[in-house]
């Protein structure tokens, strides 16, 4: 058996207000829900981006919890890549600059096998220090 795709991606943040402004207002994702002090969820295409405050997710659920999600969490910056065409990357680069978001890297990938076609990526940081990327899907042969 093989999974058919990734449904959720998770990053950890320390300031939900800053994360909501960044992912909702600057990146334009649609908020699904917010639990103060714990999490913020956004829709992204056919997937969902979950933003958690790590300390809150490390607490085990109560024995009678309605949603007995096991503890999880991590420390330090994570990474997430959004798919974008070359033209969209150009537009994102300008949009991010207008919103005071610095681009850390902008480069083309060499093909790594017969199926990948190289492609371009830009990297920048969210307010929590997570590394965020926009890349052409062809970097993975998609």
N, C-alpha and C positions, 0 to 999 in steps of 0.2 A: 504494500500500500504506500501511496505517496500523498502528502497534503496537497490540496488544490491551490493553495495560496496563503498569504499572510493576512489575517483578519485584523489584528491589532499590532501596533508598534508602541513601545513605551519609552518615555524619557522621564528623568527625575529633575524636578525644579525646586527652588527654595522660596519663590515668591509667585503665588498664583495670580496676583493682579498684573505683574509684569509679564507673566507667561500669557495671560489672556489678551493683553494689549498686543504682544508680539505675534502670537499665532492667529488671533482673531482679527485684529485691525490691520496689521502690516502684511501678514501672509494670506489673510482673507478666508481662513477656514471657518466653517460653521460650528458653533458650539453646540454640543449635545446636552451636557450637564456639568454642574460644578457642585462639589461638596466642600464647603469652606474648611480650610486647613488640611485638606486631604488630597483632592484631585480635581482635574479639569479634563473633559473629554471633547474631542473635535472630530467631525467627519472630514475625511480626505478621500475623494473619489469613492471607491468601493470599500475602503478600509477606514479604520478608526485610529486616531492618535490619542493615546492616553498619557496625560501628564500627571505624575504623582509627586507629592512631598514624601521623600523616602522615609523619614522618621515615622510618619503616620502609617505607612504600609508595613512597617516592621512589627507592628503591634498585632498579636494573634487575635483572631475573632473570638467573641464571647462564645461559650459552649452552646448557647441557644440562638446564635446569630442566624438571621434570615438568609444571608449570603455568606457562607463560610469560606471565603477566599483565603487561602493560606498566606502567611506573611511572605513578603518579598521586598526588594529594594536594593539599591546600590549607592555607592558614593563616587563622586567624580564625574567628569563630563562623559556623556554618551555621544552617539552619532546617529543621524538619520538622513537619508537621501530621498528627495522628491524627484520624480521624473519630470523632464521638461525638454522640449525641442531646443535646437540651437537658437531659434528666433525668440522663444520664450525666455531662455537664459539671458539673452541681451536685454529683454524687457525687465526681467527680474533684477538684473544688475543695476539698471537705472532706478527702478522703484526702491530697491533697498538703499541705494545711495541717497535718494531724496528723503528717506526716513531715518537717516543717520546710522545705517547699518554698514559697517566696514566689511569689504570683501577681503578675506585672508589669502585666497588663492583662486586663480582663473587659468586653466590649462587644458590641453588636449591629451587624452590617454592614447598610448600606442595600442594596437590590437594585441591581445594576449593569446589568442588562438585563432584558428581558421574561421570561427563563427562570430567573433567580436569584430566590430568595425571601428575601433577607436572611439572617439566622442569627446565631448567637452564637459567639464565640471566647474562650478564655482562653489567655494566654501566660505561660510561666515558663522558667527556665533549667536545663539539666542541669549536672553538676559541671564540664564543660569550657567552659561559657559559651554553648553552642548554644541558640538560641531554639526552644523546643518549644511547640506549640500543640495544643489540642483544639478542634475546630470542628464545627459542624453541616454536613453535606454540602450542605445547601441554599444555602450561601454561593456554591456553584458551580453551582447549578441541578440538583443530583443528589438 
